[in-house]
């Protein structure tokens, strides 16, 4: 009377149907997933190798100079001290791997997210379809993104990048859409009056005026990508996230704390630099 009847439970049938669907997708779309894997690794591996090749002292100097140029001299000193701390803790190489995965996922978010945001700004119908999808993407727990990435790409850095990209792409789509829609209609009408084509209007009027909002979306995307990279260590992504995971698995709180505080330092550096990049357009060309 109080328990749900067992003969009505169909969970196992649903599980088998989903497993069969995933097997079909993996087998049928294997060439597509192979191309995606090749593209992701083609971006990630050279980037990671370059960052790991950099001398530790050059990483410290470059971080300090960029932070000073983009923010101020005091933050430049603080950012350099953060990298010095990671170096003394023996985590500089892992930090470079984490940075490579984060920036690769961010690059993919920019390449895919900005065109989607532009299309949403140009079409109300497409924006209405896209809005609940983005709401769902930003509502789902981050661990959920690991399941399809793991099933389709297996263990390794490729599923980590793909899961990170899907998790972090929503802000840049939303804010690209918002930025273009907030461009003053009078400015758009003036551009049309001067005979600009739709492409010229987008490239020379709408995107430049919407750029601060788009770059604010980029800042949020970078932060979400860094957060997801830590979680993606559970499916084979190396870096500081894997060190945190090892500290938990081996019950070594010191190990986890050192890696965790290093992730915090990286987040502070990336956040302040990307915020300054969006806030101060005068520094962008020089940088």
C-alpha positions in Angstrom: 0.0 0.0 0.0 2.8 2.4 0.8 5.6 1.1 -1.6 5.6 1.7 -5.3 4.7 -1.7 -7.1 7.9 -3.4 -8.3 6.2 -4.7 -11.4 5.7 -1.1 -12.5 9.4 -0.2 -12.3 10.9 0.1 -15.8 14.3 1.7 -14.8 16.3 -1.3 -15.9 14.6 -1.3 -19.4 15.4 2.4 -19.7 19.0 1.9 -18.7 19.4 -0.8 -21.3 17.8 1.3 -24.0 20.2 4.3 -23.2 23.2 1.9 -23.2 22.2 0.6 -26.6 21.7 4.1 -28.0 25.1 5.2 -26.7 26.7 2.1 -28.3 25.0 2.9 -31.6 26.1 6.5 -31.5 29.7 5.6 -30.7 29.9 3.0 -33.5 28.0 5.0 -36.1 29.6 8.4 -35.5 33.1 7.1 -34.8 34.7 9.0 -37.8 33.2 12.2 -36.5 34.5 11.7 -32.9 37.9 10.8 -34.4 38.0 14.1 -36.2 36.9 16.0 -33.0 39.6 14.2 -31.1 42.2 15.1 -33.7 41.2 18.8 -33.7 41.3 19.0 -29.9 44.6 17.3 -29.5 46.0 19.3 -32.4 45.3 22.5 -30.4 46.0 21.2 -26.9 49.2 19.2 -27.3 51.3 21.9 -29.0 50.0 24.5 -26.5 50.8 22.2 -23.6 54.2 21.3 -24.9 55.0 25.0 -25.4 53.9 26.0 -21.8 55.8 23.1 -20.3 58.9 24.0 -22.4 59.0 27.6 -20.9 61.7 28.0 -18.2 60.2 28.5 -14.8 61.8 31.9 -14.3 60.3 33.1 -17.7 56.9 32.0 -16.6 57.3 34.1 -13.4 58.6 37.2 -15.3 56.0 36.9 -18.1 53.1 36.5 -15.6 54.3 39.5 -13.6 54.8 41.7 -16.7 51.4 40.8 -18.2 49.6 41.4 -14.8 51.4 44.7 -14.4 50.5 45.8 -18.0 46.9 44.8 -17.7 46.1 45.6 -14.1 48.8 47.5 -12.1 52.2 47.1 -10.6 51.0 45.8 -7.3 49.0 43.0 -8.8 52.0 42.2 -11.1 54.1 41.6 -8.0 51.3 39.5 -6.4 50.8 37.4 -9.5 54.6 36.8 -9.8 54.6 35.7 -6.1 51.8 33.3 -6.8 53.9 31.6 -9.5 56.9 31.6 -7.3 54.8 29.7 -4.7 53.8 27.1 -7.2 57.4 26.7 -8.3 58.6 26.1 -4.8 55.8 23.6 -4.2 56.8 21.7 -7.4 53.5 22.4 -9.1 54.6 24.7 -11.9 54.4 21.9 -14.6 51.0 20.8 -13.4 49.8 24.4 -13.4 50.9 24.7 -17.1 48.9 21.6 -18.0 45.9 23.0 -16.3 46.3 26.4 -18.0 46.7 24.6 -21.4 43.4 22.7 -20.9 41.6 25.8 -19.7 42.7 28.0 -22.5 42.1 25.3 -25.2 38.5 24.9 -23.9 38.1 28.7 -23.8 39.3 29.0 -27.4 36.8 26.4 -28.5 34.1 28.3 -26.6 35.0 31.5 -28.4 35.1 29.9 -31.8 31.7 28.2 -31.3 30.0 30.5 -28.8 30.3 33.9 -30.5 28.8 32.8 -33.8 25.9 31.1 -31.9 25.4 34.3 -29.9 25.4 36.4 -33.0 22.8 34.1 -34.6 20.7 34.3 -31.5 20.9 38.1 -31.6 19.8 38.2 -35.3 16.9 35.8 -34.9 14.3 36.0 -32.1 13.0 32.5 -33.0 16.4 31.0 -32.7 16.9 32.8 -29.4 13.7 31.4 -28.0 14.8 27.9 -28.9 18.3 28.5 -27.5 17.3 30.0 -24.2 15.9 26.8 -22.5 18.9 24.9 -23.7 21.3 27.3 -22.1 19.2 27.4 -19.0 19.5 23.6 -18.8 23.2 23.7 -19.4 23.8 26.2 -16.6 21.5 24.3 -14.2 22.9 20.7 -14.6 25.5 19.7 -12.0 29.0 19.9 -13.4 29.6 16.2 -12.8 26.8 15.3 -15.3 28.9 16.7 -18.2 31.6 14.0 -17.5 29.2 11.2 -18.5 28.6 11.9 -22.2 32.3 13.0 -22.6 33.5 9.8 -21.1 31.2 7.6 -23.1 31.9 9.3 -26.4 35.7 10.0 -26.1 36.9 7.6 -23.4 39.4 8.6 -20.8 42.0 11.3 -21.4 42.4 15.0 -22.1 40.0 15.1 -25.1 36.9 14.3 -23.0 38.1 16.8 -20.4 38.3 19.6 -22.9 35.0 18.7 -24.4 33.2 18.5 -21.1 34.8 21.8 -20.0 33.8 23.5 -23.3 30.2 22.4 -23.0 30.0 23.5 -19.4 31.7 26.9 -20.0 30.2 28.0 -23.3 26.9 29.3 -22.1 28.1 32.7 -20.7 29.8 33.8 -23.9 26.7 32.8 -25.9 24.4 34.7 -23.6 26.5 37.9 -23.3 27.3 38.0 -27.1 23.6 37.8 -27.7 22.9 40.5 -25.1 25.7 42.8 -26.2 24.6 42.9 -29.8 20.9 43.4 -28.8 21.8 46.3 -26.6 23.5 48.3 -29.4 21.5 51.5 -29.8 19.0 51.1 -32.7 19.8 54.7 -33.8 23.4 53.6 -34.4 22.3 50.6 -36.4 19.9 52.7 -38.4 22.7 55.2 -39.1 24.9 52.4 -40.4 22.2 51.2 -42.7 21.6 54.7 -43.9 25.2 54.9 -45.0 24.7 51.8 -47.1 26.6 49.2 -45.1 25.9 45.6 -45.8 24.7 43.3 -43.0 28.2 41.9 -42.6 29.8 45.3 -42.5 27.2 46.5 -40.0 28.0 43.5 -37.8 31.7 43.7 -38.1 32.2 47.5 -37.9 29.3 48.7 -35.8 27.6 46.0 -33.7 30.5 43.9 -32.6 32.8 46.8 -31.6 30.0 48.4 -29.5 29.1 45.0 -28.0 32.7 44.1 -27.3 32.8 45.0 -23.6 29.8 42.8 -22.9 31.3 40.0 -25.0 34.5 40.2 -23.1 32.6 40.1 -19.8 31.2 36.8 -21.1 34.7 35.7 -22.0 35.8 36.3 -18.4 32.9 34.2 -17.1 33.8 31.5 -19.6 37.4 31.4 -18.4 36.4 31.1 -14.8 33.9 28.3 -15.5 36.4 26.5 -17.6 39.0 26.5 -14.9 36.5 25.2 -12.4 35.5 22.4 -14.7 39.1 21.4 -15.5 39.5 20.5 -11.8 36.4 18.2 -11.9 37.5 16.8 -15.3 40.6 15.3 -13.5 38.2 12.4 -12.6 38.2 11.3 -16.3 41.9 11.6 -17.0 42.7 15.3 -17.3 46.1 15.9 -15.7 47.2 19.0 -13.9 46.4 20.6 -10.6 42.9 18.9 -10.4 44.5 15.5 -10.5 46.8 16.5 -7.6 43.7 17.5 -5.6 42.1 14.2 -6.5 45.2 12.3 -5.4 45.2 14.1 -2.1 41.6 13.1 -1.4 42.1 9.5 -2.6 45.3 9.0 -0.5 44.0 11.0 2.5 46.8 13.5 2.2 45.2 16.8 3.1 48.4 18.8 2.8 48.8 17.6 -0.8 45.2 18.5 -1.7 45.5 21.9 0.1 48.6 23.0 -1.7 47.2 22.0 -5.1 43.8 23.6 -4.2 45.4 26.9 -3.2 47.4 26.9 -6.4 44.2 26.6 -8.4 42.8 29.6 -6.4 46.0 31.6 -7.3 45.5 30.7 -11.0 41.9 31.7 -10.9 42.8 35.1 -9.3 45.4 35.8 -12.0 43.1 34.8 -14.9 40.1 36.6 -13.5 41.9 39.9 -12.9 43.7 39.8 -16.3 40.5 39.0 -18.2 38.5 41.6 -16.3 41.1 44.2 -17.1 41.2 43.1 -20.7 37.4 43.7 -21.0 37.4 46.9 -19.0 40.4 48.8 -20.5 40.3 48.8 -24.3 43.4 51.0 -24.5 45.6 48.1 -23.3 44.4 45.5 -25.7 46.3 46.4 -28.9 49.6 46.9 -27.0 49.2 43.6 -25.2 
